Amino acid sequence: MKLAIAGSSGRMGRMIIEAALDAPGVQIVAALDRADSPDIGRDCAGFLGRSSGVPVSAQLADIARADVLIDFTRPAATLAHLELCRAHGVRAVIGTTGFDAGGRAVLEATAKQVALVLAPNMSVGVQALLRLVELGAALLDEGYDLEIIEAHHRDKVDAPSGTALQLGERAARARGQKLADVAVYARQGEVGARVPGSIGFSAIRGGDIVGDHTVLFAGAGERIEITHRSTSRQSYASGALRAARFVHERAPGLYAMHDVLAS
């Protein structure tokens, strides 16, 4: 499998490069980054003291060399990359978060022509968390207030995180709701009493926190907390490669991480 990696100089990009270098049957053929990156022209594995023979490039046309693109960048960059994927039949694994409705529509349109895996979090543990939260939301409905608290490193630019939003969507669906109708993203000043059935979000940004997510069910006299903490991006990188192998063999469609794990 020939692999292109977008955001190759970022935290996730480097972790994926490290994992891909030693993965059987995987060949890195393109490593993309911003034109102003100091790594342009350098070997993409140079940070490991190794040589891959693939220089970091800002040339989007390099995507055409690959069978699969793994993309952890920003929405505008990802959508530009997907134009090349669609034109050249390159499948993609998208870990980028923060898409608006227009961006989501582009993803869905692209998936009609090439296979895409879209997953804000590719950790197997987070997939278990999603299932547990669905169960908890269904059992702890009336009389239990639901809050989602997430924490990430200081450089993360979108909030709430894509994983937090996915947790909210799963919980709302389990309760027969739509997240857009019940989500509360900010509280300040005299906001009044909590609206029954609402789902609240809190975002923490600081230091080098990889990613923590807690779903709190608070009832009268008791509370239940379900927490997942990432101490390394290794699980994300392993999940991304697993998703790449999955999507490499798939017909056009928009797939999720649960599809990958079920295969």
RARALIN-V628025 format. One record per residue. RES is the residue in three letters. PSI is psi in whole degrees, -180 to 180 (none if undefined). OMEGA is omega as a letter, one per 30 degrees, with the letter a starting at -180 (* if undefined). Layout:
# RARALIN-V628025
res	psi	omega
RES	PSI	OMEGA
RES	PSI	OMEGA
This chain:
# RARALIN-V628025
res	psi	omega
MET	124	l
LYS	127	a
LEU	134	l
ALA	140	a
ILE	118	l
ALA	139	a
GLY	37	a
SER	-20	a
SER	-3	l
GLY	176	a
ARG	-50	a
MET	-40	a
GLY	-45	a
ARG	-38	l
MET	-38	l
ILE	-40	l
ILE	-47	a
GLU	-43	a
ALA	-39	a
ALA	-32	a
LEU	-32	a
ASP	8	a
ALA	126	l
PRO	138	l
GLY	9	a
VAL	132	l
GLN	121	l
ILE	123	a
VAL	-12	l
ALA	139	l
ALA	112	a
LEU	146	l
ASP	175	l
ARG	152	a
ALA	-26	a
ASP	8	l
SER	136	l
PRO	-11	a
ASP	-7	l
ILE	129	l
GLY	-16	l
ARG	155	l
ASP	133	a
CYS	-20	l
ALA	10	a
GLY	-31	a
PHE	-18	l
LEU	-2	a
GLY	23	a
ARG	168	l
SER	126	l
SER	-17	a
GLY	5	a
VAL	113	l
PRO	150	l
VAL	135	a
SER	155	l
ALA	9	a
GLN	106	a
LEU	-25	a
ALA	-19	l
ASP	-22	l
ILE	-32	a
ALA	-18	l
ARG	-18	a
ALA	160	l
ASP	-37	a
VAL	137	l
LEU	133	l
ILE	124	a
ASP	113	l
PHE	80	a
THR	-127	l
ARG	157	a
PRO	-47	a
ALA	-42	l
ALA	-44	a
THR	-42	a
LEU	-36	l
ALA	-40	l
HIS	-36	a
LEU	-26	l
GLU	-41	l
LEU	-39	l
CYS	-46	a
ARG	-40	a
ALA	-31	a
HIS	7	l
GLY	30	l
VAL	124	l
ARG	163	a
ALA	147	l
VAL	118	a
ILE	115	l
GLY	1	l
THR	142	l
THR	169	l
GLY	15	l
PHE	138	l
ASP	-176	a
ALA	-38	l
GLY	-42	l
GLY	-41	l
ARG	-38	l
ALA	-38	l
VAL	-42	l
LEU	-46	a
GLU	-38	l
ALA	-41	l
THR	-38	a
ALA	-14	l
LYS	-15	a
GLN	-33	l
VAL	152	a
ALA	133	l
LEU	140	l
VAL	121	l
LEU	116	a
ALA	115	l
PRO	-18	l
ASN	122	a
MET	12	l
SER	135	l
VAL	-37	l
GLY	-38	l
VAL	-34	l
GLN	-37	l
ALA	-41	l
LEU	-43	l
LEU	-43	l
ARG	-43	l
LEU	-38	a
VAL	-38	l
GLU	-46	l
LEU	-46	a
GLY	-41	a
ALA	-35	l
ALA	-39	a
LEU	-37	a
LEU	69	a
ASP	-88	a
GLU	129	l
GLY	-2	l
TYR	127	l
ASP	139	a
LEU	124	l
GLU	142	l
ILE	121	a
ILE	126	l
GLU	150	l
ALA	134	l
HIS	172	a
HIS	163	a
ARG	-19	a
ASP	-6	l
LYS	131	a
VAL	-16	a
ASP	148	l
ALA	142	f
PRO	164	l
SER	159	l
GLY	-35	l
THR	-41	l
ALA	-43	l
LEU	-39	l
GLN	-39	l
LEU	-43	l
GLY	-41	l
GLU	-42	l
ARG	-42	a
ALA	-44	l
ALA	-44	a
ARG	-39	l
ALA	-25	l
ARG	7	l
GLY	29	a
GLN	170	l
LYS	132	a
LEU	-38	a
ALA	-25	a
ASP	-19	a
VAL	-5	a
ALA	141	l
VAL	115	a
TYR	-13	a
ALA	144	l
ARG	128	l
GLN	138	l
GLY	-157	a
GLU	89	a
VAL	-5	a
GLY	177	a
ALA	156	l
ARG	134	l
VAL	124	l
PRO	138	l
GLY	-5	a
SER	160	l
ILE	116	a
GLY	151	l
PHE	140	l
SER	136	a
ALA	132	l
ILE	135	l
ARG	125	l
GLY	148	l
GLY	-140	a
ASP	31	a
ILE	123	a
VAL	-48	l
GLY	117	l
ASP	138	l
HIS	128	l
THR	132	l
VAL	121	a
LEU	125	l
PHE	110	a
ALA	116	l
GLY	-172	l
ALA	113	l
GLY	2	l
GLU	160	l
ARG	149	l
ILE	130	l
GLU	132	l
ILE	121	a
THR	140	l
HIS	130	l
ARG	129	l
SER	125	l
THR	-7	l
SER	155	l
ARG	4	a
GLN	-40	a
SER	-34	l
TYR	-44	a
ALA	-43	l
SER	-42	l
GLY	-38	l
ALA	-42	l
LEU	-38	l
ARG	-40	l
ALA	-37	l
ALA	-43	l
ARG	-39	l
PHE	-51	a
VAL	-24	l
HIS	-27	a
GLU	8	a
ARG	151	l
ALA	164	l
PRO	143	a
GLY	163	l
LEU	110	a
TYR	158	l
ALA	173	a
MET	-29	l
HIS	-28	l
ASP	-40	l
VAL	-47	a
LEU	-24	a
ALA	-10	a
SER	none	*
